[in-house]
Amino acid sequence: FAAGASGIEITLQSGGFARATFLVDATVPLEHLVFRFQRMEPAAKRDSGEDWRDMMNRYQPQAVPADGRISREWKGLQPGRYRLQALCAGVGEPLLAIEAVEITEGACADARLVDIDLRGRARAFEIRATAADGTPIVSSEAFVVIRSSGENWQGFNLGAGVVQLAAPAAVDLIVIAKGHQAALVNGVFAARTIALEVAAEATLVVNLPQPLPEDTVLKLKLTPKLDLPSKARLMLDTGRGMTASNFFVEEVTVDATGKVRVPVRYPGEYAISATVSVGNGGRMSLRDFEPRTITLPAVGEVVVRVGEKSLTRILEALRK
C-alpha cells in the first residue's frame, strides 16, 4: 500500500494451536528432555535462536509432578503437517516421534498427543573426568560433548566435577579439558570416570615476509580435522553456541619472535588459518600459508610461511 493511505484493513490470523501431554517418571531429569514440534510439509527452517531457547528452558532442576504428567504447548502454528519429537538433550535419536499431526486454524484435536508415554524410554547416568594422576577435573572450561548423529550437538561443563546425561541408548562422547588431550569414548550408557592424558606441546615457527606493525595482532588458528557433520551446531550449557568445528579450534597469538607453543589436544592433521587485527579496528582472515595443513605432534619445530601478497593486502585494507 502507498504511504499515507487510509482505510486499510489488515486481517491477522491467530494460527493453529497444539498441546501435548506426556507421562514421565524419575528415571530421566525433566531438564534433559527436549520437545520439538516442526512442520513437515513444507519443511520448516530451524530458527537460528531455537537451540538457544531450548537450552535456556532446560538445566533448571524440575520435579516430576505427583501424577507423572507434564505438558507442552505450541501456538501460532501455520497450517500443515507436523512431526512431534521427544528427545534427550544432545542425542539425535528420539525417544519417540509422532508423524503427520494435522494443524489447521484453532486447536489440534489429534488424540495421539494425549498422555504420550515416555516412561522407561531413557536412562540417566553420570560422567566424571580425571587427570592422568587421578585428580578430579573440576572446571567450567572442561566439557563432555555428545557426538550426536544429527546436527544438534550439546556440551555439558564439568564445573561441578560431574555431568549428568540422559539417553535412550549408548552414546559417543568427547571429553576435553585445558592442557589435556581430548578423549573420544564410544558406547557409553552407564556411569563412567574418564582419565585424560596431558596434551603434548608443539612448537610452530611462523615465518612472516615482513615484521608486523606494533599495533597489529596475528592470531594463528589450528583446526583439527575431526569427523564432524558439516552443519553440526554445538550448544553449551554455559549459554554459548557455535558451529561444532569452531569449538575445537586452537587459537594462539603470534609474538615478535614468530614462535608459538600450542597444546595438541587432538593429535592428527590440522588446517592452518589466522586472523589479523589492527588496534581496536577491523579484523580480517588470512589463509595463505605454506603448508596449509600440518600433522601434530611433530618432532622438532614446525615451520609455516605466510604469503607476502596476502599479508600486504590485508595490512593495507586494515589501514584504510
N, C-alpha and C positions, 0 to 999 in steps of 0.2 A: 504494500500500500504506500501511497505517497505521503511525504512529510506534511504534517498539518491537517491530514484528512480527519474527518469526524464521522460519527455514526457507524463505526466499525464494530461488528460483533465477532468475538473470539470465543469459540466453544472449546472448553477443556474437558478431556476425558480422564476419569479417575483411574482407569486401568483395572486390571484384574487383581485378585487377592487370593493368596493361598496360605493355609495354616496346616502344619503337620504336628502331630503328637508322637512322642517316642517313649517306649518303655526301656528304662535303663536300670543298671544295678551298680554296685560299688566296685566292680572289677576294673573299670576304666574311669579315671578322673574326668569329670564333665568338661573341665577346661581344655582337655585334649581332643574333644570331639569337634568336628567341623561339618557344617551342613551347607551344601550348595544346591541351589535351585536355578538351573540355567536353561535357556531356550535352546531347543534342538533344531527347529526349522523356522526361519534360517538360524544357523548357529550364531549365538551372541558372542561378541568380542569381550574378553575379560577386561574389566576395568583395571587400569594400572594401580589404582589405590585399593582394590578389593582385598589383595593379600594383606595389606597393612591393616585394614579394618578387621579382617578375620583375626589377625594376631592380637589387636587391641581388645577384641571381645573374649580372648582366652587368657589363660595364665593367671586369672584371679580365682583362687580356690572356690569351688562351688559345692554345696552339699546336695546329695541326692534327695529329692523330695520324699516324704513318707510313703506316698503311693507309687514311687518309682516312675513318675510320668513327667516329662518335660515337653515344651512346645517351642516351635519357631514359626515366624510369620514373614511373608514377603508381600510387599504392597506395590502398587503402581506398575504392575506387570503388563507388558504388551501381549496381545492375543497370540496364541501359537501353542506348540507342543513343547513341554519342558521335561527335563530329567532332574530328579532329586537324588543326591548322593549324600551318604553319611560316611565320613572318613575320620581317621586318626590324623592328627596334625603331622604333616611332612611325609605321609605314606600315600603312595599313588594308588594302591589297591583299595577300593572302597569296602567298607563293612557291608554296605547294602546299596542297591540302586533301584529306583523305580522309574521306568521309562514311559514316555508318551503321556504325560499328565497334561490334559487339555485345559488351557486358560482362555477364558473369554472375559467379557465385562462382568464385574461383580465377583462374588466369592466362588472358589473352586469347590466342587462337591464330590471330588474323587474319593471314594471310600478307602482307597489304598493308603491315604495319608493319615489315617486314624490308627493310633496305637501301634506304630511300627516297632517291632520287637528287635532291640539291639543287644539284649541280654546275652552274655556269654560269647559274643562275637569277637572280642578282642582281649588282649592280655596287657597288663601294665607291668613294667619292670624297671629297675634302676641301673644306671651306668655310672661308674666312677673311673677315675684315671689316676695313675701314679707316675712319678719319675722313675728312672731306672733303679734308684736306690730304695724304692718303696715308699717314698714320701708322697702323701696325697697331693694332688694338684687341685688347688683351690684358687680360681682366678676367673674374673668376669671376661677376660680376654681368651680363655680356653673354651673350646666348643665341641659338642658332639653333634655332628651333622648326619642326618639320614639321607642316604643315597637313594632318592626316590626314582621309580621307573617313569614318573611323569615330569612335568615342567615346574612343579611347585615343590621346592625344597625347603627344609626347615632346619634351623640350628638352635641348639639349647646351650646356654652358657653354664660353666662349672663354677660360678661364683660362690655357690654353697658347697662345692665339692662333690655334688651328685646331681644328676638329672634324671627325671622320671619320663620314660617313654611309654607309648601305648601303640599296639599294632595288632592286626588280625593274623599276621604270620611273621616269619622271621624276616629281619631287615638287615641291610648292609649299612655300615657306619664308617664315617671318617672322624677320627678324634685328633684335634690339633691343639697345641699349646705353644706359647712363645718359647723359643730355644730348643724345641723338641721336634724330632722327626714325626710326621703325621703317621697315624696308624690306620690302616684300612682293614676293617674287621667285618667279615661276611657271616650271614646266617645267625644273627643274634635274636634270641627270643626268650631270654631269661636274664636275670641279674648278672652283671659282669663287671669285673675290675680290669681295666686295660692298662698295661705298663707301656710307657713311652720311652724311647731311647733319645739320648741327647743328639741334637742335629749336628752333623759335621758342618764346618765352615769352609767357604770357598773364597778365594781372593781373585777379584777381577781388576784388570787394568784397562781403563778407558782411555784410548789414545784420541785426543782432540786435535783437530787440524789447526786450532788457534786457541789461545787462552780465553777463558770466559771473562767478560766484564765483571767488575766487582759485585754489582747488584743482580747478577744473573745466577739462577739456580737450575742445575740439571739433575733431575731425579730419574734414576735408572729403574725400569720396571721389568721384572723377570716373571713371565707367565708360564707355569708348568703345564706340560701337555698331558692333561688328565682326560680320562674317558667320561666326558660330561655331555649331556644333551645340549645342543647348541642354543636352545631357547630357555634353558633352566634358569629360574629365578629363585634366589635364596632369601628367605626372611629369617632374621634372628629374633630371639625372644627379648633382646635388648631394645628393639624398635628400629633397627637398621634393615634396609633392604637393598639388594643389588643383584646383578646377574651372577650366577654361581661362579663363573670363571673368574670374575673380578675379585671375588673373596679370597682366592688362593694366590693372588699376585704378591710377590715380594718386591717392596719398593725401598730404595735406599738412595740417599743424596750423595752425589759425586763431589769430593772435595778438590782442592787445588792440586793435590798430588795425582789425581786421577785414579787412585786406588780405593776400592771398596771391599768390605768383607760382608758376606751375606750368609745367613743360615740356610742350609739345604734341607728344607723340611719335606720336600717331595723329590727324592732322588730320581734323576732321569733327564729328559730333554726339556729345555726352556726356550721360549721365544723372547727375543730382546726388543724392547722399545724404551722410550723415555719421554719425559715432558720437560720443556724449557720454559722458565718464567723469569720475568724481569720486575724487580721491586714488587710493588703492590698492584702492578698492571696485569696484562693478559698472560695467557699460558697457551703453548702450542705443543702438539705431539711431534715427536721425532722418531722415525722408523728406519732411517738409513744407517744400518750397522753392518759391519762385516766381521765375523759371520753374523747371520741373522738368528741362528739358533746355536745353543751350546748344551753340552751334557755335564751335569754336576752330580756328585762332587767330582773334582778332577785333581790330578797330581800337578802341583805347581800352580803358577799364576795363569789365569785365562785372559788373553788379550783380545779386546774388541775395539774396532776402529769406527769412528763417526765420519760419515760422508761430509766432505768440506762444503760442497754446494748447498746441501740441505741445511746444514747448520748456519751458514752465512745468510741464506734466505730467511730462515726463522728469526735470527737476531735482527735483521733489517726490518722485518714485519713487526716485531715487538717494539721496536724503537719509534715507529711512526705514531 
